[in-house]
Amino acid sequence: MKNKCVYVASDKAKKSIIGLEYILNHISNKKNILVIVDKNNKQKKDKANIIKIILRKFIKYFFNNYNIKVNHNSVEELCIKRKINYLKVEDKTLYNIKSKIELYNPDYILVNGWGWKIHKDVINLSKKASLNCHSSYLPYYRGASVYFHVLMNKEKYTGITVHEMTDKIDKGNIIKQKKIYINKKDTPNSLLEKLAKESGPLLLDSIKSIELGEKGFLPKEKGFYVTKITFKKYVLNKLKNEIRIFFGLQPKKYNIKSNKRVLK
């Protein structure tokens, strides 16, 4: 890859780490990539009583018993080991480092695993395209916690999509996307790993397509958004749907911000 890229990542996000490692393995010049990573705030100590802690671990064991395989604990650790230039930021819109990104003069801005809206002036700094890698088959399941939602809603498949960034969340021309079929044994972690492994290849394929003159497409369907949810709410809604299915009822679609509830 000869293009200069800015890779925007969340430090502890497995998708960010796995995607970046793939990209680094497929570029010849390490100076062609600048990584932007969020500063990790120290986690507060859990003050819950011992019963709540045991119950929480018990629930996670049965509903998310899968360890995502990563070679590095954080994006920052990966950058240090591979000697990649990186910037740590507190401003999640990236507006405060606009001048530094502008100075780097990137061909592409690649966003993978970043959970915040980036300022439109920053999006416009790329010479060729600013791309986001979203963990669903757009236009369905725009928004947050998408791998939780598709599991608790008993979907048969999800996907991963690279699209051009605009000032609206998870919209813009779709460049590349791939369907990921959901196994009955999938948990949030196992599904996230599947999506993470596709993120690096799909971002690089999207760059190749743009270099060949492809402009992508806007989907005809309206699709829908989903809201951010906790693991606790995911478990409760998933259990409700399992009960509905047991009694011969159709699973209910939870936390969808639209009247269009069917994933075609």
BATI-176486 format. One record per residue (C-alpha): residue in one letter; x, y, z. Coordinates in nm, 2 decimals. Layout:
REM BATI-176486
<r a, x X, y Y, z Z> .
...
***
This chain:
REM BATI-176486
<r m, x 0.00, y 0.00, z 0.00> .
<r k, x 0.16, y 0.32, z -0.12> .
<r n, x -0.11, y 0.56, z 0.01> .
<r k, x -0.07, y 0.76, z 0.33> .
<r c, x -0.33, y 0.65, z 0.58> .
<r v, x -0.45, y 0.77, z 0.92> .
<r y, x -0.59, y 0.48, z 1.12> .
<r v, x -0.84, y 0.58, z 1.40> .
<r a, x -0.87, y 0.32, z 1.67> .
<r s, x -1.00, y 0.26, z 2.02> .
<r d, x -0.70, y 0.15, z 2.24> .
<r k, x -0.86, y -0.16, z 2.39> .
<r a, x -1.11, y -0.25, z 2.12> .
<r k, x -1.03, y -0.60, z 1.98> .
<r k, x -1.16, y -0.50, z 1.64> .
<r s, x -0.92, y -0.20, z 1.63> .
<r i, x -0.62, y -0.42, z 1.73> .
<r i, x -0.69, y -0.71, z 1.49> .
<r g, x -0.77, y -0.48, z 1.20> .
<r l, x -0.46, y -0.27, z 1.25> .
<r e, x -0.23, y -0.58, z 1.28> .
<r y, x -0.36, y -0.71, z 0.95> .
<r i, x -0.30, y -0.38, z 0.78> .
<r l, x 0.05, y -0.35, z 0.92> .
<r n, x 0.13, y -0.69, z 0.78> .
<r h, x 0.03, y -0.58, z 0.43> .
<r i, x 0.21, y -0.24, z 0.40> .
<r s, x 0.57, y -0.21, z 0.29> .
<r n, x 0.64, y 0.13, z 0.44> .
<r k, x 0.56, y 0.19, z 0.81> .
<r k, x 0.58, y 0.57, z 0.75> .
<r n, x 0.27, y 0.55, z 0.54> .
<r i, x 0.05, y 0.50, z 0.84> .
<r l, x -0.03, y 0.72, z 1.14> .
<r v, x -0.24, y 0.58, z 1.42> .
<r i, x -0.47, y 0.79, z 1.63> .
<r v, x -0.58, y 0.62, z 1.96> .
<r d, x -0.79, y 0.73, z 2.25> .
<r k, x -0.63, y 0.78, z 2.59> .
<r n, x -0.74, y 0.51, z 2.82> .
<r n, x -0.91, y 0.64, z 3.14> .
<r k, x -0.83, y 0.43, z 3.44> .
<r q, x -1.12, y 0.20, z 3.52> .
<r k, x -1.30, y 0.26, z 3.85> .
<r k, x -1.26, y -0.02, z 4.10> .
<r d, x -1.57, y -0.24, z 4.13> .
<r k, x -1.74, y -0.16, z 4.46> .
<r a, x -2.01, y -0.42, z 4.41> .
<r n, x -2.05, y -0.69, z 4.68> .
<r i, x -1.90, y -1.03, z 4.63> .
<r i, x -2.24, y -1.19, z 4.54> .
<r k, x -2.30, y -0.94, z 4.26> .
<r i, x -1.94, y -1.00, z 4.13> .
<r i, x -1.99, y -1.38, z 4.13> .
<r l, x -2.33, y -1.35, z 3.96> .
<r r, x -2.19, y -1.13, z 3.69> .
<r k, x -1.91, y -1.37, z 3.62> .
<r f, x -2.16, y -1.66, z 3.62> .
<r i, x -2.38, y -1.49, z 3.36> .
<r k, x -2.08, y -1.39, z 3.14> .
<r y, x -1.96, y -1.75, z 3.15> .
<r f, x -2.29, y -1.89, z 3.01> .
<r f, x -2.37, y -1.60, z 2.77> .
<r n, x -2.02, y -1.49, z 2.65> .
<r n, x -1.79, y -1.78, z 2.72> .
<r y, x -1.53, y -1.71, z 2.44> .
<r n, x -1.19, y -1.54, z 2.46> .
<r i, x -1.11, y -1.33, z 2.15> .
<r k, x -0.76, y -1.43, z 2.03> .
<r v, x -0.54, y -1.12, z 2.00> .
<r n, x -0.16, y -1.09, z 1.99> .
<r h, x -0.15, y -0.75, z 2.16> .
<r n, x -0.33, y -0.61, z 2.46> .
<r s, x -0.39, y -0.27, z 2.31> .
<r v, x -0.34, y -0.06, z 2.00> .
<r e, x -0.07, y 0.15, z 2.17> .
<r e, x 0.12, y -0.17, z 2.26> .
<r l, x 0.10, y -0.29, z 1.90> .
<r c, x 0.23, y 0.05, z 1.77> .
<r i, x 0.52, y 0.05, z 2.01> .
<r k, x 0.63, y -0.30, z 1.92> .
<r r, x 0.60, y -0.24, z 1.55> .
<r k, x 0.75, y 0.11, z 1.58> .
<r i, x 0.45, y 0.29, z 1.43> .
<r n, x 0.39, y 0.66, z 1.48> .
<r y, x 0.08, y 0.72, z 1.69> .
<r l, x -0.11, y 1.00, z 1.86> .
<r k, x -0.31, y 0.97, z 2.18> .
<r v, x -0.61, y 1.19, z 2.20> .
<r e, x -0.87, y 1.29, z 2.46> .
<r d, x -1.10, y 1.48, z 2.22> .
<r k, x -1.30, y 1.20, z 2.06> .
<r t, x -1.41, y 1.43, z 1.77> .
<r l, x -1.04, y 1.47, z 1.68> .
<r y, x -1.10, y 1.84, z 1.61> .
<r n, x -0.82, y 1.94, z 1.85> .
<r i, x -0.56, y 1.75, z 1.64> .
<r k, x -0.70, y 1.87, z 1.31> .
<r s, x -0.38, y 2.06, z 1.23> .
<r k, x -0.16, y 1.75, z 1.30> .
<r i, x -0.37, y 1.54, z 1.07> .
<r e, x -0.37, y 1.81, z 0.80> .
<r l, x 0.01, y 1.83, z 0.83> .
<r y, x 0.04, y 1.45, z 0.77> .
<r n, x -0.17, y 1.50, z 0.45> .
<r p, x -0.34, y 1.16, z 0.44> .
<r d, x -0.48, y 1.00, z 0.13> .
<r y, x -0.72, y 0.80, z 0.34> .
<r i, x -0.86, y 0.82, z 0.69> .
<r l, x -0.96, y 0.47, z 0.82> .
<r v, x -1.19, y 0.44, z 1.12> .
<r n, x -1.22, y 0.09, z 1.29> .
<r g, x -1.37, y 0.03, z 1.63> .
<r w, x -1.41, y 0.40, z 1.72> .
<r g, x -1.72, y 0.47, z 1.91> .
<r w, x -1.76, y 0.84, z 1.87> .
<r k, x -1.86, y 1.09, z 1.60> .
<r i, x -1.57, y 1.25, z 1.43> .
<r h, x -1.59, y 1.62, z 1.34> .
<r k, x -1.68, y 1.68, z 0.97> .
<r d, x -1.38, y 1.91, z 0.92> .
<r v, x -1.15, y 1.62, z 1.01> .
<r i, x -1.34, y 1.38, z 0.78> .
<r n, x -1.28, y 1.62, z 0.50> .
<r l, x -0.90, y 1.62, z 0.55> .
<r s, x -0.84, y 1.30, z 0.35> .
<r k, x -0.74, y 1.36, z -0.02> .
<r k, x -0.92, y 1.05, z -0.15> .
<r a, x -1.17, y 0.92, z 0.11> .
<r s, x -1.25, y 0.88, z 0.48> .
<r l, x -1.38, y 0.53, z 0.54> .
<r n, x -1.55, y 0.37, z 0.84> .
<r c, x -1.56, y 0.00, z 0.90> .
<r h, x -1.90, y -0.07, z 1.07> .
<r s, x -1.99, y -0.41, z 1.22> .
<r s, x -2.32, y -0.48, z 1.05> .
<r y, x -2.46, y -0.53, z 0.70> .
<r l, x -2.57, y -0.18, z 0.63> .
<r p, x -2.82, y -0.02, z 0.61> .
<r y, x -2.94, y -0.25, z 0.88> .
<r y, x -2.82, y -0.21, z 1.24> .
<r r, x -2.66, y 0.13, z 1.22> .
<r g, x -2.55, y 0.25, z 1.56> .
<r a, x -2.39, y 0.09, z 1.87> .
<r s, x -2.37, y -0.25, z 2.03> .
<r v, x -2.46, y -0.41, z 1.70> .
<r y, x -2.33, y -0.76, z 1.76> .
<r f, x -2.53, y -0.77, z 2.08> .
<r h, x -2.85, y -0.67, z 1.89> .
<r v, x -2.82, y -0.93, z 1.61> .
<r l, x -2.78, y -1.21, z 1.86> .
<r m, x -3.06, y -1.11, z 2.10> .
<r n, x -3.28, y -1.05, z 1.79> .
<r k, x -3.21, y -1.40, z 1.66> .
<r e, x -3.09, y -1.29, z 1.32> .
<r k, x -2.95, y -1.55, z 1.08> .
<r y, x -2.67, y -1.33, z 0.96> .
<r t, x -2.50, y -0.99, z 1.01> .
<r g, x -2.21, y -0.85, z 0.82> .
<r i, x -1.93, y -0.59, z 0.80> .
<r t, x -1.94, y -0.28, z 0.59> .
<r v, x -1.69, y -0.02, z 0.48> .
<r h, x -1.86, y 0.31, z 0.38> .
<r e, x -1.76, y 0.66, z 0.32> .
<r m, x -1.80, y 0.89, z 0.62> .
<r t, x -2.04, y 1.18, z 0.63> .
<r d, x -2.17, y 1.40, z 0.91> .
<r k, x -2.44, y 1.14, z 0.97> .
<r i, x -2.36, y 0.82, z 1.16> .
<r d, x -2.31, y 0.50, z 0.95> .
<r k, x -2.43, y 0.66, z 0.63> .
<r g, x -2.25, y 0.75, z 0.31> .
<r n, x -2.17, y 0.54, z 0.00> .
<r i, x -2.10, y 0.17, z 0.07> .
<r i, x -1.77, y 0.07, z -0.08> .
<r k, x -1.74, y -0.30, z 0.03> .
<r q, x -1.95, y -0.53, z 0.25> .
<r k, x -1.95, y -0.89, z 0.35> .
<r k, x -2.22, y -1.11, z 0.50> .
<r i, x -2.13, y -1.30, z 0.82> .
<r y, x -2.36, y -1.59, z 0.90> .
<r i, x -2.44, y -1.64, z 1.27> .
<r n, x -2.38, y -1.98, z 1.43> .
<r k, x -2.62, y -2.10, z 1.70> .
<r k, x -2.33, y -2.12, z 1.94> .
<r d, x -2.21, y -1.77, z 1.87> .
<r t, x -2.17, y -1.54, z 2.16> .
<r p, x -2.10, y -1.16, z 2.15> .
<r n, x -1.72, y -1.23, z 2.17> .
<r s, x -1.71, y -1.50, z 1.91> .
<r l, x -1.92, y -1.29, z 1.67> .
<r l, x -1.70, y -0.99, z 1.73> .
<r e, x -1.39, y -1.19, z 1.65> .
<r k, x -1.54, y -1.29, z 1.32> .
<r l, x -1.61, y -0.93, z 1.23> .
<r a, x -1.27, y -0.81, z 1.36> .
<r k, x -1.09, y -1.05, z 1.13> .
<r e, x -1.27, y -0.92, z 0.83> .
<r s, x -1.21, y -0.55, z 0.91> .
<r g, x -0.85, y -0.52, z 0.79> .
<r p, x -0.90, y -0.71, z 0.46> .
<r l, x -1.22, y -0.52, z 0.38> .
<r l, x -1.06, y -0.18, z 0.45> .
<r l, x -0.77, y -0.26, z 0.22> .
<r d, x -1.00, y -0.40, z -0.05> .
<r s, x -1.20, y -0.08, z -0.03> .
<r i, x -0.89, y 0.13, z -0.09> .
<r k, x -0.81, y -0.09, z -0.39> .
<r s, x -1.16, y -0.04, z -0.53> .
<r i, x -1.14, y 0.34, z -0.49> .
<r e, x -0.80, y 0.34, z -0.66> .
<r l, x -0.97, y 0.16, z -0.95> .
<r g, x -1.23, y 0.44, z -0.98> .
<r e, x -1.52, y 0.27, z -0.80> .
<r k, x -1.74, y 0.51, z -0.60> .
<r g, x -1.96, y 0.26, z -0.42> .
<r f, x -2.34, y 0.29, z -0.38> .
<r l, x -2.62, y 0.41, z -0.15> .
<r p, x -2.86, y 0.13, z -0.05> .
<r k, x -3.22, y 0.16, z -0.16> .
<r e, x -3.36, y 0.03, z 0.17> .
<r k, x -3.39, y 0.27, z 0.46> .
<r g, x -3.26, y 0.02, z 0.71> .
<r f, x -3.27, y 0.11, z 1.08> .
<r y, x -3.06, y 0.23, z 1.38> .
<r v, x -3.01, y 0.05, z 1.72> .
<r t, x -2.94, y 0.20, z 2.05> .
<r k, x -2.64, y 0.12, z 2.28> .
<r i, x -2.72, y -0.14, z 2.54> .
<r t, x -2.55, y -0.30, z 2.84> .
<r f, x -2.45, y -0.67, z 2.86> .
<r k, x -2.72, y -0.71, z 3.13> .
<r k, x -2.99, y -0.58, z 2.89> .
<r y, x -2.86, y -0.81, z 2.61> .
<r v, x -2.89, y -1.12, z 2.83> .
<r l, x -3.25, y -1.03, z 2.94> .
<r n, x -3.37, y -0.96, z 2.59> .
<r k, x -3.20, y -1.27, z 2.46> .
<r l, x -3.37, y -1.48, z 2.73> .
<r k, x -3.71, y -1.33, z 2.64> .
<r n, x -3.67, y -1.42, z 2.28> .
<r e, x -3.57, y -1.78, z 2.37> .
<r i, x -3.89, y -1.81, z 2.58> .
<r r, x -4.10, y -1.67, z 2.29> .
<r i, x -3.95, y -1.93, z 2.05> .
<r f, x -4.01, y -2.21, z 2.30> .
<r f, x -4.38, y -2.12, z 2.30> .
<r g, x -4.39, y -2.11, z 1.92> .
<r l, x -4.38, y -1.73, z 1.89> .
<r q, x -4.17, y -1.52, z 1.66> .
<r p, x -3.87, y -1.34, z 1.82> .
<r k, x -3.92, y -0.98, z 1.90> .
<r k, x -3.69, y -0.71, z 1.76> .
<r y, x -3.55, y -0.51, z 2.05> .
<r n, x -3.41, y -0.16, z 2.07> .
<r i, x -3.46, y -0.07, z 1.70> .
<r k, x -3.52, y 0.30, z 1.62> .
<r s, x -3.74, y 0.24, z 1.32> .
<r n, x -4.07, y 0.09, z 1.20> .
<r k, x -3.87, y -0.12, z 0.95> .
<r r, x -3.79, y -0.42, z 1.16> .
<r v, x -3.72, y -0.70, z 0.91> .
<r l, x -3.37, y -0.78, z 0.80> .
<r k, x -3.40, y -0.90, z 0.44> .
***
